[in-house]
Amino acid sequence: PLGLPEAAQVNARVTYAFRQLASYLAFYPEFWYRWARHWHGLSRPGEAENCLRQGLRHTQGSPLLCCLLAEQIMGDEQRRPELEDRQEAARTVFEEAI
């Protein structure tokens, strides 16, 4: 869509656009949702989790972001051996939202 020859260039450009928009749309949970989904689409769950955590700080515990973060924590395949720790982390996210 941007006329760039490589996917890496397109992804870098989209990431740059999200970073620029963060200063204007920081208080809108939908923005953080879309940015986290962008990272998830690039198979970078750690970045998606960081994005959702940052969004929760800006949106004062949005239910949308809270549920997505808990889902992200529980669904991270790379952390499968740490199931109990992930359950505790997800529980903490929900308790902070309450």
C-alpha positions in Angstrom: 0.0 0.0 0.0 2.9 2.4 0.6 4.7 1.4 -2.5 7.7 0.0 -0.6 9.3 -3.1 -2.0 9.9 -5.0 1.3 7.5 -6.0 4.1 10.1 -4.9 6.7 10.0 -1.3 5.3 6.2 -1.3 5.4 6.2 -2.6 9.0 8.7 0.0 10.1 6.7 2.7 8.5 3.4 1.5 10.2 5.2 1.3 13.6 6.5 4.8 13.1 2.9 6.0 12.4 1.6 4.4 15.5 4.3 6.0 17.6 3.5 9.4 16.2 -0.3 8.9 16.8 0.4 7.8 20.4 0.8 11.4 21.5 -2.6 12.3 20.1 -4.6 9.2 20.8 -3.1 8.0 24.1 -6.5 8.2 26.0 -8.4 6.1 23.5 -8.4 2.3 24.3 -9.2 1.4 20.7 -5.8 3.0 19.6 -3.9 0.7 22.0 -5.9 -2.3 20.9 -5.1 -1.7 17.2 -1.4 -1.1 18.0 -1.2 -4.3 20.0 -2.9 -6.2 17.2 -0.3 -4.8 14.8 2.5 -6.2 17.0 0.6 -9.5 17.4 0.3 -9.7 13.6 4.1 -9.4 13.3 4.5 -12.3 15.7 5.9 -10.1 18.5 3.8 -10.9 21.6 6.3 -9.2 23.9 5.8 -5.9 22.1 2.0 -6.4 22.1 2.0 -7.0 25.9 4.1 -3.8 26.5 1.8 -1.8 24.3 -1.3 -3.0 26.2 0.4 -2.3 29.6 1.3 1.2 28.4 -2.3 1.7 27.1 -3.7 0.6 30.5 -1.6 3.3 32.2 -3.0 6.0 29.8 -6.6 4.9 29.9 -6.9 4.3 33.6 -7.7 0.6 33.5 -9.8 0.2 30.4 -11.9 -3.0 30.5 -11.0 -3.6 26.8 -7.3 -3.4 27.4 -7.5 -5.3 30.7 -9.1 -8.3 29.1 -6.8 -8.2 26.1 -3.7 -8.0 28.3 -4.9 -11.0 30.4 -5.6 -12.9 27.2 -2.2 -12.0 25.9 -0.5 -13.2 29.0 -2.3 -16.4 29.1 -2.0 -17.2 25.4 1.7 -16.6 25.0 3.0 -19.9 23.7 6.6 -19.0 24.5 5.8 -18.9 28.2 3.9 -22.2 28.2 6.1 -23.8 31.0 5.4 -20.9 33.3 1.6 -21.5 33.5 1.2 -20.7 37.2 3.2 -17.5 36.9 1.1 -16.5 33.9 -2.1 -17.2 35.8 -1.0 -15.1 38.6 0.0 -12.2 36.2 -3.4 -12.4 34.6 -5.1 -12.4 38.0 -3.1 -9.3 38.9 -4.2 -7.5 35.8 -7.9 -8.1 36.7 -7.4 -7.1 40.3 -5.7 -3.9 39.3 -8.7 -3.1 37.1 -11.1 -3.5 40.0 
